[in-house]
Amino acid sequence: MLPWTLIIGVVAATVLVLVTLVRVHARHKLRRLLSSRRDQHVVLLGASSGVGEHLAYEYAMRGAHIVLAARRADRLERVKSHCLDLGAAAVLTVSTDATNVAALRNLRDESVNFFPDGHINAVVYCAGILNVCPFDVLLDAPGQENNEQATRIVDRMFNINALAPIHLARIFLPALRATADHIAATTDVRERGPVPVVAPSLTVISSVAGLLPAPSRALYCSSKAAMHGFFDSLRIEEQRRVANLTKAHDVRLDADVDRHLAYAPLPVQIRLVAPGTIGGTDLRQTAADASLWREGFPQVSNKAAMTPEFVAKEMFMQSEDVLVLPTWYWGAVAIRSVAPGLIDFMASKKYK
Ligand SMILES: NC(=O)c1ccc[n+]([C@@H]2O[C@H](COP(=O)([O-])OP(=O)(O)OC[C@H]3O[C@@H](n4cnc5c(N)ncnc54)[C@H](OP(=O)(O)O)[C@@H]3O)[C@@H](O)[C@H]2O)c1
């Protein structure tokens, strides 16, 4: 008799192959259309380095209007200058701390004023912060009452990775919906093309760590997992909102099928990007607990790391609601749902 683990392994591998084939097919179909997008008005938060910086270059090469935001104003100016060299139509930099709600509102208002006709097509949250030490370094010693440094680290991780993108969604979604309504009102659905090409989008970068556990990254994993819970749910709410609007249009316009088609409302596409390890970005140096790191703590090998250029290009050229990079991590997620011990063992070997 075959052992259960072998049967589970074969089933999981088959599912992985099928899912990969379907995804590759969908990807090729849309890739050409996505790469030819023009007239984009995009807001990039976390654009002073790493993936956000390179995403700015992808948009710049297509002649987009770009708002670059982050805290380091000097780095933003450098990215702006390169964007203009690459062909961006216009670039505005807005010094922004993502954890400050008033600053996020200011970013929205400055963006609306900056873009011709005030419409925003895409908002991408690229900001993020890592932790690199085992949770043990944050434990209160017996009798210790004021471990403020540990409190600050925990709060900072969740403020930047989890709370800020939720506030960002609160503040920018109405503006993105206004763009969707404008597109719906001024274009005929039969000439629009697929939703991911024409619909405005709100994209947040989480991490594979939001889907899979990693030792010494407990705060990072948990704060990134929160993004998945929130944005996956928000996507369903947004799709249901548009389905209800469509129904309302049916009532008013059912006598005129052509008009109904022409006015079909559009959802805002809510996207999550979950990359594995990326080399050559500032993420490790700026870890919330970098000052507590000691020799002997787990490290992850950077050998198989992706480049920020590659991740930015894939983000631009792919249209999935949840984009996992590299794609094979979906297999690890699937296997973990049936054999968690196997993936946890591999994670403990990866971070050693
Ligand atoms: N590197 C990896 O291995 C990896 C793997 C998976 C996922 N990710 C995720 O990918 C995203 C981009 O990371 P990266 O690797 O490109 O790192 P990075 O080079 O450190 O970029 C992070 C960006 O976030 C900005 N940022 C940080 N805190 C901010 C705040 N409070 N307000 C506004 N902006 C803030 C930084 O700009 P300022 O400092 O100028 O504000 C910077 O532009 C992050 O969400 C990260 O978690 C990275």
The ligand as an ORCA input file, in Angstrom:
! r2SCAN-3c Opt
* xyz 0 1
  N      13.570     42.690     -0.191
  C      12.939     41.528     -0.048
  O      13.559     40.447      0.087
  C      11.426     41.495     -0.063
  C      10.789     40.247     -0.169
  C       9.413     40.217     -0.172
  C       8.686     41.371     -0.055
  N       9.322     42.568      0.057
  C       8.509     43.769      0.215
  O       8.692     44.600     -0.898
  C       8.429     45.960     -0.517
  C       9.576     46.830     -1.007
  O      10.742     46.440     -0.301
  P      12.209     46.610     -0.889
  O      12.876     45.294     -0.768
  O      12.170     47.299     -2.184
  O      12.851     47.511      0.272
  P      13.394     48.993      0.361
  O      14.449     49.245     -0.665
  O      13.777     49.152      1.793
  O      12.132     49.890      0.022
  C      11.202     50.207      0.996
  C      10.557     51.529      0.625
  O       9.600     51.817      1.636
  C       9.770     53.156      2.037
  N       9.306     53.305      3.411
  C       9.686     52.620      4.510
  N       9.038     53.112      5.587
  C       8.257     54.114      5.143
  C       7.369     55.025      5.775
  N       7.148     55.001      7.093
  N       6.740     55.935      5.013
  C       6.942     56.000      3.680
  N       7.779     55.174      3.035
  C       8.427     54.250      3.762
  C      11.260     53.430      1.893
  O      11.482     54.812      1.710
  P      11.971     55.864      2.828
  O      12.890     55.132      3.745
  O      12.621     56.923      1.997
  O      10.719     56.354      3.488
  C      11.538     52.685      0.586
  O      11.227     53.524     -0.505
  C       8.260     45.938      1.004
  O       6.901     45.913      1.322
  C       8.887     44.614      1.399
  O       8.332     44.120      2.602
  C      10.678     42.667      0.033
*
